[in-house]
């Protein structure tokens, strides 16, 4: 498992450096996103270990057990491919994983579009930090755009 974490770190580091070289203005955004994504990945623990945590509420444990049952049902009854997905847990200590900002020109039903490397144009921009999302929203409002900020 440590080898896998090291490999993920190396791949993400190379990807981050490549993005920095190609992205221009969004370098800080990509770096923050990469850092926060790596932090989440490094904070994961197996669900079985999380269920042994005496500090976790029984309600929370019940939800994790339900997630495990749903995964088992999908694998055994629906014959979906077995994988490591949905087998780990991260305690966020905040209400949302990320925050998404959307915008549109006033009185128009067209999305404002952000340009990203690899994926191209998207009608939202995601942030791990609420303050960064609010700052983006304020910058869009200064451009006379209607905005919507939501937790994800």
N, C-alpha and C positions, 0 to 999 in steps of 0.2 A: 504494500500500500504506500509506503514511503517513496518507493521508486516511482509509482504513478503520480504522486503529488509533485515530485521533482520534475518529472517529464511534463506535466501540465504547466508547471511554473516556467520551464524553459520555452515551451511552445508559446505560451502567452507573452513572455518577455520578447521573443522574436517578433511576434505579431504586433506587439505594442511599438517596438522600435520601427518596424516597417510602416505602421500607421503614422507615426510621428514624421517620418520622412516624406510621406505623401499627403498629409492632411492639412498642412498650413494652419489656418486659424483655429481649428478644432483640436489642436494637440492637447491642451489642458483638459478638455472634455474627455478625450479618449484615455488619457492617463488616469484621470480620476475614476472613470468607469472600469478600466482594467484593474486598478488597485482594489476597488470595492468588490468586484467580482471575485478576484483572487482571495480576498479576505473572507467572503462568504464560503467559497470552496474549502478554505482551510479551517473554517469553523464547524464544518459538518461532523456529526457523530452518527454512528449507526442507530437506527430507531430502537433496537433492542437495548442498547446502552442508555438511551434517553429514558426509556420506560423504567429503568432502575433508579432514576434520580428521585430521591425522597422529597425534594423541594417542588417537583412538578405536581400540579393539581391533578386530581383524579379525572376531572373533566377533560383536561388536555391529554392525558394518557388514553382516555377512551377514544378521542379523535385519532390519535396515532395508531391505536389498535384497529380502528375502522379502516384507515388508509392501508394498513398491512393486509387486512381481509380483502379489500377491493383489489389490491395488486394480485393476491393469490387467486382470486376469482378470475381475473383477466387472464392469468397465465394458464390456469387449469381448465376452466370451463370454456373460455373464449379462444383458447389456444394462441394467445398473443405471445410474442417472443419474450423469453425470460431475459431480464437485464438488471443492472444495478440501479435503475431509476426508481425513485420513490422508496429508497431503502435507508436514506439518511435524513437527518434533522438538524436544523440550525435554529437556535433561540435568538430571535431578532432583537428583542427588547425595544421594539418600536412597532407602530401599528401597520406599516406597509414595508414591503421589500424595496420598492422603488416608487417614484412619483413621475407622472407623465404630464407634459405640457402640450396642449394643442392650441391652434390659433386659426383664425379666419379673418379675411377682410370684412370690415363692418358692412352689414346689409348685403352680404354675399354668402352663398352656401358652398364656397370653394375652400378646401383645406389649404392652409399654409403648408408648404413642403420643406422639409430639411433634407439636405443631401448628405449621404453617408458613403463611406468607402464600402465596397463589396455589395451591400444591399441596395444601394441607390437612394431613391427618394422615399420618404416616409412622412405621414401626416402627424407625427408626434415626436417629441424628444424626451427620453427617459433620464432620470437622475436618481442616484442612491441617496442623495442628501436633499432634504426639503428646502433648505436655504438656497441651494444652487438652482432648484426648480423655480423658486419665487423670484430669484434674480433674472432668470430667463424670461419668466412671465412679465416682469416689469419692463424689460428691454423690448419685448413684443408690443406691449401697451404703448410705449413711446413711439412705435412705428404705426400707431393708430389701428392696431389689430384687436379684435375680440379674442379673449383667451379663456382657457379652461385648464385648471390644474387639478389633478386627481391622484389619489393613492392607488397603487397597484399591488 
